[in-house]
Amino acid sequence: MGFSIEHLEENGFSIIALKDDAGAEVQIIPTYGALLHAFIVPLGTGKLNVIDSYKNVSDLNAGVTGSFKSVKLSPFACRIKDAQFSWRGKEYTLQKSPIHGLLYDQAFAITKEEVTDSYAEISLEHHYPGTDAGYPFPYSCEVQYRLLPDQMLQVTTAILNQHSGPIPLMDGWHPYYSTGTPVDQLELQFWSKEIVEFDEKLIPTGKVLPYRGFTESKSLSGVNLDNSFLLDFNRQAPLCTLKDPVKGVQIEFYPDQAYPVLQVYTPPHRNSIAIENLTGAPNAFNNGMGLVTLEAGESMLFTTAVRVK
């Protein structure tokens, strides 16, 4: 199979497209949080984009802090209670945002483009200098998008601690998926035995409860979700599958064990659904649920993959 990379200018966006000869295409916008803009696959005589993204730059600027669609979540994801946390005996208060990190609107530089007989790949990097007083820890974040055969996209994040001491870290990614069919007509299945208990403000209580509500494919009709589930890696992958029985399409998720939390969110419009791979639960900087400690000079990889069938 042949692969290629193209640079496009559309609707005010500078886009990098990873393509294969079979018609699959992944579009990335490096200058806006390494955003995944599109994952296009052949469907019948046409094409289907399964990513719910922004129409243009104005739409992104107006909506990104409300939806955070498809951007990189770093150095934390979800909520940090009251924008405050304690680390190594010192209190910190985030200045920019208490939700979904500090890089969602930052530009990533292109560090690598590679095409082989097996894949098309791009690597993007952002160096965070520690400018937010609530997170004064410099680090680098590299995001690698790789289009593989059979309509599979692999996403790998590499974090390098450039601070003089250990830093707290949580990693995630925030894609919204849509097949063009309303969410109420879709089905969801994932392998999990436990759910993180939330309080009324969607902050974890610290408890994990038994849960097997989606071990079999289940209609999303009337189902509202904004929850964190702990994945069962003893099950055979894919660990999560979103099905569209109307179009005969399914989206499969293959996170590695660095992403033990599956966050699922159904927005009020119910035209798309967020399915997020996370290293920890919301408020991890305070409750320690999945919190990663990265020592000075240490790096860590987090990998997930998505296949459209």
Salt bridges, closest charged atoms under 4 A:
GLU6 OE1 - LYS19 NZ 3.16
ASP52 OD1 - LYS69 NZ 3.24
ASP105 OD1 - LYS96 NZ 2.56
GLU113 OE2 - HIS7 NE2 2.92
GLU114 OE1 - LYS112 NZ 3.07
GLU121 OE2 - LYS112 NZ 3.23
GLU121 OE1 - ARG146 NH2 2.43
GLU125 OE1 - HIS127 NE2 3.61
ASP171 OD2 - LYS72 NZ 2.79
ASP184 OD1 - ARG270 NH2 2.92
ASP226 OD2 - ARG79 NH2 3.58
ASP232 OD2 - ARG235 NE 3.67
GLU252 OE2 - LYS309 NZ 3.54
GLU276 OE2 - HIS174 NE2 3.28
